[in-house]
């Protein structure tokens, strides 16, 4: 499996991204040293795509497949793309506060700790639908790992489209989010322009 091993803060700096969107509280004190070159339209479009890929932890080929699928769906391709990325299982765990970062959410799913509608799912890219119930397996609920995670994520705001019971490590997707409810600083229209060339 391909893994992006770029240092997170370095990547955030180069993309002009606040690490808080990744669930990381650290801040980098270094400044990005670049000459005041004018960025081309293609450069801006590419940066937005890289930002979305980095935030959700998706590699190029799956990301292109998401876009192709979003383009075929009714409605705007950019909005559909963001909704699909947001409804990935690893992202849902992060949003519910059962993982500190999306990467940790991915690991939790890989380790078979998650049930979706009572069935074990170990695919981080599994697309969750409205009405799905997500919970951590009973035997893992009492582990120190989840106590530590809940201490860290306890103050995090849970989006309105999710219904979460943090005591029992259980939650439900009430509905899929609209673009206004997704607080990710990505201009999806530039991604659409990039792929529609």
C-alpha positions in Angstrom: 0.0 0.0 0.0 1.4 3.4 -0.9 1.9 5.8 2.0 2.6 9.5 1.9 5.6 10.0 4.3 6.1 13.7 3.8 6.4 15.5 7.1 2.9 16.9 7.9 3.9 20.4 8.9 6.2 20.8 6.0 3.4 19.8 3.6 0.9 22.1 5.3 3.4 25.0 4.9 3.8 24.3 1.2 0.1 24.1 0.6 -0.7 27.1 2.8 -2.9 25.0 5.0 -3.6 25.2 8.8 -2.7 21.8 10.5 -5.9 22.1 12.6 -7.9 20.9 9.5 -5.9 17.6 9.9 -6.7 17.4 13.6 -3.1 18.4 14.5 -2.6 21.1 17.2 1.0 21.9 16.4 2.1 25.0 14.6 5.2 25.5 12.5 7.3 28.6 13.3 9.1 28.4 10.0 8.2 30.7 7.1 7.8 29.5 3.6 10.6 31.3 1.6 9.4 31.8 -2.0 10.1 34.6 -4.4 7.0 36.6 -5.3 6.4 34.6 -8.5 2.9 34.8 -10.0 1.2 31.5 -9.8 -0.4 30.3 -13.1 -4.0 29.2 -13.3 -2.8 25.6 -13.6 -0.6 26.0 -10.6 -3.6 27.2 -8.5 -5.8 24.4 -9.7 -3.1 21.8 -9.0 -2.6 23.3 -5.5 -6.3 22.9 -4.7 -6.3 19.3 -5.8 -3.2 18.5 -3.8 -4.8 20.2 -0.8 -7.9 18.0 -1.0 -5.9 14.9 -1.5 -3.7 15.7 1.5 -6.5 16.6 3.8 -8.4 13.4 3.1 -5.4 11.1 2.7 -6.3 10.0 -0.9 -3.8 9.2 -3.5 -4.0 10.3 -7.2 -5.7 7.3 -8.8 -8.5 6.9 -6.2 -9.0 10.7 -6.3 -9.4 10.7 -10.0 -11.9 7.9 -9.7 -13.9 9.9 -7.1 -14.0 12.8 -9.5 -15.1 10.6 -12.4 -17.9 9.2 -10.2 -18.9 12.7 -9.0 -19.0 14.0 -12.5 -21.5 11.3 -13.5 -23.8 12.0 -10.5 -26.6 14.6 -10.8 -25.8 18.1 -9.5 -22.4 19.9 -9.5 -19.3 17.8 -9.8 -17.3 19.8 -7.3 -20.0 19.6 -4.6 -20.5 15.8 -5.3 -16.7 15.3 -5.0 -16.5 17.0 -1.6 -19.5 15.1 -0.3 -18.0 11.8 -1.4 -14.7 12.6 0.3 -16.5 13.6 3.4 -18.5 10.4 3.6 -15.5 8.1 3.7 -15.5 5.9 6.8 -12.1 7.1 8.0 -13.3 10.7 7.8 -16.5 10.0 9.5 -14.6 8.5 12.5 -12.5 11.7 12.6 -15.6 13.9 12.5 -17.3 11.9 15.2 -14.3 12.3 17.5 -13.4 8.6 17.6 -10.0 9.4 16.0 -7.6 12.3 16.5 -6.7 12.5 12.8 -8.0 11.0 9.6 -4.9 8.9 9.4 -5.7 7.4 12.8 -9.3 6.8 11.6 -7.8 4.9 8.7 -5.7 2.8 11.1 -8.7 2.1 13.4 -10.7 0.8 10.3 -7.8 -1.2 9.1 -7.5 -2.9 12.5 -11.2 -4.1 12.3 -12.4 -2.1 15.2 -15.4 -0.6 13.4 -18.9 -1.8 12.8 -21.2 -0.2 10.2 -24.8 -1.3 10.8 -23.6 -4.2 12.9 -21.1 -5.5 10.3 -17.4 -5.3 10.6 -15.9 -3.0 7.9 -12.1 -2.8 7.3 -12.1 -0.5 4.2 -11.2 3.1 5.1 -12.6 4.4 1.8 -16.0 2.7 2.4 -18.6 5.4 1.5 -21.1 5.8 4.4 -24.8 6.5 3.5 -27.4 8.5 5.3 -28.9 6.4 8.2 -25.8 4.3 8.7 -24.9 3.5 12.3 -21.2 3.4 13.1 -19.7 2.1 16.3 -16.5 0.8 17.8 -16.6 -3.0 18.5 -17.7 -3.9 22.1 -14.4 -5.5 23.0 -12.4 -2.4 22.1 -14.6 0.2 23.7 -13.0 -0.1 27.2 -9.4 0.1 25.8 -7.1 2.9 27.0 -6.6 4.0 23.4 -10.2 5.2 23.0 -10.2 6.9 26.5 -7.1 8.9 25.4 -8.7 9.7 22.0 -11.9 10.9 23.7 -9.9 13.1 26.1 -8.2 14.8 23.1 -11.3 15.1 20.9 -13.9 15.8 23.7 -14.0 19.5 23.0 -14.2 19.1 19.2 -17.4 20.3 17.6 -19.3 17.5 15.9 -21.0 18.5 12.6 -24.8 18.8 12.7 -25.3 16.0 10.1 -23.9 13.5 12.6 -25.5 12.2 15.7 -22.9 11.0 18.2 -23.0 9.2 21.6 -19.4 9.5 22.8 -20.0 7.5 26.0 -20.9 4.4 24.0 -18.6 5.2 21.0 -21.5 5.0 18.7 -22.9 7.4 16.1 -25.3 7.8 13.2 -25.1 9.6 9.9 -28.4 11.6 9.9 -27.8 12.9 6.3 -25.0 13.5 4.0 -23.5 17.0 4.4 -24.1 20.0 2.1 -21.1 21.9 0.8 -21.8 24.7 3.4 -21.5 22.1 6.2 -18.0 21.0 5.1 -15.5 23.3 6.7 -12.5 22.3 4.5 -10.6 25.2 2.9 -10.7 23.8 -0.7 -12.0 25.5 -3.7 -13.5 22.5 -5.5 -14.3 24.6 -8.6 -10.6 24.8 -9.4 -10.4 21.0 -9.1 -13.3 20.7 -11.6 -11.5 23.1 -14.0 -8.3 21.0 -13.7 -10.0 17.7 -14.5 -12.3 19.1 -17.2 -9.3 20.2 -19.5 
